[in-house]
Amino acid sequence: MSKPLQINPIKLSQPMGAMLFFLGVKNTMPLMHGAQGCASFSKVFFTRHFSDPIAVQTTAVNDITAVIDGGDYSIFEAIKNITKKVRPDLVGLFTTGMTETKGDDIKGATYLLKDKQKMVYVHTPDFEGGLESGFAKAISATIEQLITPTTQIDNKKALIIPNVNLTPIEIETLKEELESFGLNTYALPDLSDSLDGHLGIKQGAVSSGGIEVCDIEALGNSSLVITIGASVKKCGEKMVAKNENITHLHFNTIAGLKKGDDFYKAILDFTHLSKPPLSVIRWRKRLQDALLDTHFAIGGAKIVIACEPDQILSIATTISEAGANIKAVVTPTKSVALENLDIDNIIIGDFEDVEEYLGDADILISNFHGERITHKHHKGLMLRGFPNYEEIGNQLKNDQLYRGSTYMLFELANILNNYKYGH
């Protein structure tokens, strides 16, 4: 970034990333340690994106308590109020910029409350990092504080650690794929069981589904840990620190034909199988055909991508295989995920930077906030990332592996054809 500020930001905060993580742990209450408005905004944000009720509580720090309270009192009162109504299996306590600037001792508060309520604490100041790093920090904190170290291994047990951009259906698909190789698979977090859009019995006060806390505590004996996305690579390394006998496979992306091949090759090597299930072979052939079918629309199309870094890499990998000409990518935070991306213009910036490259492009791939500038410049728009208020069913969008890459290529080709010939 060359500017001293962001004019029209793409960036989302670390506390929002941590909050989304805790929503993937069953019977958990995310507790944001900060002002009431911070939690209210995040709750509305995710409610509109997922079209589902979102459980979250706040310590409701205000200008008075921010000065006279060391932080403990607000946390204690919040836990007392929460446990009056429900009994969560876990409370996920995470900070905001104000409470981090104050220097509140959330570790000490969690320790003092350990006999009353099981908790995980994570430092997520919103004056640094972003959505991806907040999500990854919450995973790391949960691994460090909950998982029991061991040297034992369950040869059939696998763990997926997804980055924040993977949708509930993508996590579910990954679990199913690994289970088809004979592995008993868990995900940390498991949004496929909580924010997948299922119709529950009633609106709950805590997270409606996800991985159970008892299962998290026992993840140390996993034989295989798979991390997907540069933002969560260190989380896999923390799992290896819990058990040196764990096999850790890391993939910056599993989108597209070549990266899909790499993923399945690694799983075949680990399981000592000679070939994947027939459904995998069939979907690979469908993706090959999709690359041929969509090349006429996508080949040479000039595209700008503005998303989180891991998602940029995923999208760029798939559409490049179909011949897309990616003019620029704009990301809110720096990431090693983009270091080897073969694109001339990689910018850490905002939507003002997006507009500089949009004039010569056909389509923007970004979140809902890109809609206004695509109307302004009369360009096409494919919605990806957080938030998406324009469409429903965000939790069931799949861009990963052979199947998801096929779906995404068809969607992009149809949008491009409509942009070129629909008006």
KERO-887303 format. One record per residue (C-alpha): x negated, y, z; residue number from 1. Coordinates in steps of 0.1 Angstrom, whole numbers, plus 5000, padded with zeros to 4 digits. Layout:
N
   c1   c2   c3 resi
    X    Y    Z  NUM
...
// end
This chain:
423
   c1   c2   c3 resi
 5000 5000 5000    1
 4987 5034 4991    2
 5015 5055 5007    3
 5016 5066 5044    4
 5052 5056 5048    5
 5080 5035 5033    6
 5108 5055 5016    7
 5134 5029 5009    8
 5121 4998 5027    9
 5124 4962 5017   10
 5109 4952 5051   11
 5129 4934 5078   12
 5117 4932 5115   13
 5099 4905 5135   14
 5128 4903 5161   15
 5152 4894 5133   16
 5129 4865 5122   17
 5126 4852 5158   18
 5164 4854 5162   19
 5170 4834 5130   20
 5146 4807 5143   21
 5165 4803 5176   22
 5198 4799 5157   23
 5183 4767 5143   24
 5180 4751 5178   25
 5211 4735 5192   26
 5230 4750 5221   27
 5205 4779 5223   28
 5211 4815 5231   29
 5188 4841 5214   30
 5181 4869 5239   31
 5167 4901 5224   32
 5148 4921 5250   33
 5156 4957 5238   34
 5183 4982 5232   35
 5219 4971 5225   36
 5219 4986 5190   37
 5190 4964 5179   38
 5209 4932 5187   39
 5242 4946 5173   40
 5225 4954 5140   41
 5209 4920 5137   42
 5241 4902 5146   43
 5261 4921 5119   44
 5233 4916 5094   45
 5233 4878 5097   46
 5270 4876 5101   47
 5275 4893 5067   48
 5248 4873 5050   49
 5259 4838 5062   50
 5297 4846 5065   51
 5296 4829 5098   52
 5297 4841 5135   53
 5263 4846 5150   54
 5254 4841 5187   55
 5230 4865 5203   56
 5227 4884 5236   57
 5207 4914 5246   58
 5190 4927 5278   59
 5206 4961 5268   60
 5176 4983 5278   61
 5185 5020 5278   62
 5167 5052 5284   63
 5171 5050 5322   64
 5161 5013 5326   65
 5133 5018 5301   66
 5116 5042 5325   67
 5124 5028 5360   68
 5125 4991 5352   69
 5094 4969 5346   70
 5115 4946 5324   71
 5122 4919 5349   72
 5155 4933 5362   73
 5171 4935 5327   74
 5160 4900 5318   75
 5173 4886 5352   76
 5206 4903 5348   77
 5210 4891 5312   78
 5203 4854 5323   79
 5227 4858 5352   80
 5255 4871 5328   81
 5248 4844 5302   82
 5249 4815 5326   83
 5281 4827 5342   84
 5300 4818 5309   85
 5279 4791 5293   86
 5250 4768 5301   87
 5225 4769 5271   88
 5200 4742 5267   89
 5175 4769 5259   90
 5173 4807 5259   91
 5150 4822 5233   92
 5136 4855 5247   93
 5120 4878 5222   94
 5109 4914 5223   95
 5114 4946 5203   96
 5091 4976 5197   97
 5104 4995 5228   98
 5098 4967 5253   99
 5064 4958 5237  100
 5054 4995 5240  101
 5065 4995 5276  102
 5044 4964 5282  103
 5071 4942 5298  104
 5058 4909 5312  105
 5082 4885 5296  106
 5059 4856 5303  107
 5061 4863 5340  108
 5099 4868 5339  109
 5103 4835 5321  110
 5081 4818 5347  111
 5102 4832 5376  112
 5134 4820 5359  113
 5122 4785 5350  114
 5142 4768 5378  115
 5174 4785 5367  116
 5172 4783 5329  117
 5148 4767 5304  118
 5134 4795 5282  119
 5109 4801 5254  120
 5094 4836 5252  121
 5078 4852 5221  122
 5063 4886 5215  123
 5078 4902 5183  124
 5072 4939 5182  125
 5089 4955 5152  126
 5062 4980 5146  127
 5041 4953 5130  128
 5046 4922 5108  129
 5080 4914 5094  130
 5107 4887 5090  131
 5082 4859 5080  132
 5058 4866 5109  133
 5086 4869 5135  134
 5100 4835 5124  135
 5065 4819 5125  136
 5057 4834 5159  137
 5089 4819 5173  138
 5079 4785 5159  139
 5044 4788 5174  140
 5057 4798 5208  141
 5082 4769 5209  142
 5055 4744 5199  143
 5031 4758 5226  144
 5057 4760 5254  145
 5080 4730 5248  146
 5062 4702 5230  147
 5045 4676 5252  148
 5009 4668 5242  149
 5003 4631 5234  150
 4980 4608 5214  151
 5008 4583 5205  152
 5022 4582 5170  153
 5056 4571 5156  154
 5047 4560 5120  155
 5082 4567 5108  156
 5086 4601 5123  157
 5081 4633 5102  158
 5086 4670 5109  159
 5093 4698 5084  160
 5083 4733 5094  161
 5099 4756 5068  162
 5093 4793 5063  163
 5120 4818 5069  164
 5131 4820 5033  165
 5142 4784 5030  166
 5180 4782 5030  167
 5200 4757 5051  168
 5207 4735 5020  169
 5170 4736 5011  170
 5160 4723 5045  171
 5188 4696 5043  172
 5175 4685 5009  173
 5139 4683 5021  174
 5151 4661 5050  175
 5170 4638 5027  176
 5141 4635 5003  177
 5117 4625 5031  178
 5143 4601 5044  179
 5145 4585 5010  180
 5108 4576 5015  181
 5117 4558 5047  182
 5108 4586 5071  183
 5129 4597 5101  184
 5128 4634 5096  185
 5133 4665 5118  186
 5131 4702 5110  187
 5119 4730 5133  188
 5141 4750 5131  189
 5170 4731 5116  190
 5193 4757 5100  191
 5208 4730 5079  192
 5229 4719 5109  193
 5238 4753 5122  194
 5241 4780 5095  195
 5250 4757 5066  196
 5286 4770 5064  197
 5304 4740 5079  198
 5338 4746 5095  199
 5334 4741 5133  200
 5361 4734 5159  201
 5358 4769 5173  202
 5335 4798 5175  203
 5308 4790 5201  204
 5290 4813 5225  205
 5257 4796 5216  206
 5242 4782 5184  207
 5265 4757 5169  208
 5239 4732 5157  209
 5203 4725 5149  210
 5175 4705 5163  211
 5181 4695 5200  212
 5157 4707 5227  213
 5150 4672 5238  214
 5140 4663 5203  215
 5116 4693 5201  216
 5099 4682 5233  217
 5093 4648 5218  218
 5079 4660 5184  219
 5043 4655 5195  220
 5044 4619 5183  221
 5053 4628 5147  222
 5030 4610 5123  223
 5035 4636 5096  224
 5040 4674 5098  225
 5048 4693 5066  226
 5045 4731 5066  227
 5060 4750 5036  228
 5049 4786 5031  229
 5016 4804 5040  230
 5034 4821 5069  231
 5039 4789 5088  232
 5006 4771 5081  233
 4992 4779 5115  234
 5023 4763 5131  235
 5012 4730 5116  236
 4978 4734 5130  237
 4993 4740 5165  238
 5011 4707 5161  239
 4977 4690 5154  240
 4964 4706 5185  241
 4992 4688 5204  242
 4982 4655 5189  243
 4950 4650 5170  244
 4964 4619 5152  245
 4991 4639 5133  246
 4987 4642 5096  247
 4993 4678 5085  248
 5003 4684 5049  249
 5006 4721 5039  250
 5022 4735 5008  251
 5023 4772 5000  252
 5053 4764 4977  253
 5071 4733 4965  254
 5090 4751 4937  255
 5086 4743 4900  256
 5074 4712 4882  257
 5037 4712 4891  258
 5041 4721 4927  259
 5069 4696 4930  260
 5046 4670 4915  261
 5020 4679 4942  262
 5046 4674 4969  263
 5058 4640 4958  264
 5022 4628 4951  265
 5012 4637 4987  266
 5043 4619 5002  267
 5036 4588 4980  268
 5000 4588 4992  269
 5011 4591 5029  270
 5037 4564 5027  271
 5016 4541 5005  272
 5044 4537 4980  273
 5038 4532 4943  274
 5067 4553 4930  275
 5094 4577 4943  276
 5131 4569 4944  277
 5149 4569 4911  278
 5168 4601 4919  279
 5135 4620 4921  280
 5124 4606 4887  281
 5158 4616 4872  282
 5156 4652 4886  283
 5121 4656 4873  284
 5134 4648 4838  285
 5163 4673 4843  286
 5138 4700 4852  287
 5117 4693 4822  288
 5148 4696 4800  289
 5158 4728 4819  290
 5124 4743 4811  291
 5130 4737 4774  292
 5166 4749 4775  293
 5159 4781 4794  294
 5126 4790 4777  295
 5146 4809 4749  296
 5161 4833 4775  297
 5133 4834 4801  298
 5103 4832 4779  299
 5089 4867 4775  300
 5115 4883 4798  301
 5100 4911 4818  302
 5107 4906 4855  303
 5101 4925 4887  304
 5103 4905 4920  305
 5108 4923 4954  306
 5111 4898 4983  307
 5092 4883 5012  308
 5057 4870 5003  309
 5064 4832 5005  310
 5096 4837 4985  311
 5078 4857 4958  312
 5053 4829 4954  313
 5082 4803 4951  314
 5101 4823 4925  315
 5071 4833 4905  316
 5058 4797 4903  317
 5091 4784 4889  318
 5099 4811 4864  319
 5063 4814 4851  320
 5066 4778 4840  321
 5095 4789 4818  322
 5074 4817 4802  323
 5085 4847 4822  324
 5065 4879 4821  325
 5063 4891 4856  326
 5055 4928 4854  327
 5051 4933 4892  328
 5058 4919 4926  329
 5066 4942 4955  330
 5063 4927 4990  331
 5069 4944 5024  332
 5039 4928 5042  333
 5005 4915 5033  334
 5001 4877 5029  335
 4975 4852 5018  336
 5004 4836 4998  337
 4999 4861 4970  338
 4961 4862 4968  339
 4959 4836 4940  340
 4990 4848 4921  341
 4981 4856 4885  342
 5000 4888 4882  343
 4984 4922 4875  344
 5006 4943 4898  345
 5009 4931 4934  346
 5021 4959 4956  347
 5028 4961 4994  348
 5055 4987 4993  349
 5092 4995 4991  350
 5120 5000 4966  351
 5105 5033 4954  352
 5076 5013 4942  353
 5100 4988 4926  354
 5116 5017 4905  355
 5082 5025 4891  356
 5080 4992 4873  357
 5117 4986 4867  358
 5120 5010 4837  359
 5101 4986 4815  360
 5117 4954 4829  361
 5147 4934 4820  362
 5157 4921 4855  363
 5150 4926 4892  364
 5149 4896 4915  365
 5156 4909 4950  366
 5180 4913 4979  367
 5213 4932 4980  368
 5196 4965 4985  369
 5182 4962 4950  370
 5217 4965 4935  371
 5218 5003 4936  372
 5186 5008 4917  373
 5195 4982 4890  374
 5227 5000 4884  375
 5208 5033 4882  376
 5183 5019 4856  377
 5209 4996 4839  378
 5189 4964 4846  379
 5199 4929 4854  380
 5198 4916 4890  381
 5193 4881 4905  382
 5200 4881 4942  383
 5175 4864 4965  384
 5164 4869 5001  385
 5179 4888 5030  386
 5204 4903 5029  387
 5229 4892 5002  388
 5262 4910 5009  389
 5273 4907 4972  390
 5278 4870 4970  391
 5291 4842 4993  392
 5275 4808 4997  393
 5240 4820 5003  394
 5233 4791 5027  395
 5239 4767 4998  396
 5215 4782 4972  397
 5187 4758 4964  398
 5155 4768 4946  399
 5131 4741 4958  400
 5116 4709 4943  401
 5129 4696 4910  402
 5166 4699 4917  403
 5165 4735 4931  404
 5141 4747 4904  405
 5165 4734 4877  406
 5194 4753 4893  407
 5174 4785 4896  408
 5162 4784 4860  409
 5198 4780 4847  410
 5210 4809 4869  411
 5182 4832 4858  412
 5187 4823 4821  413
 5225 4830 4823  414
 5219 4864 4840  415
 5194 4874 4814  416
 5217 4863 4785  417
 5245 4883 4801  418
 5222 4913 4805  419
 5211 4912 4769  420
 5243 4903 4752  421
 5271 4909 4776  422
 5274 4946 4772  423
// end
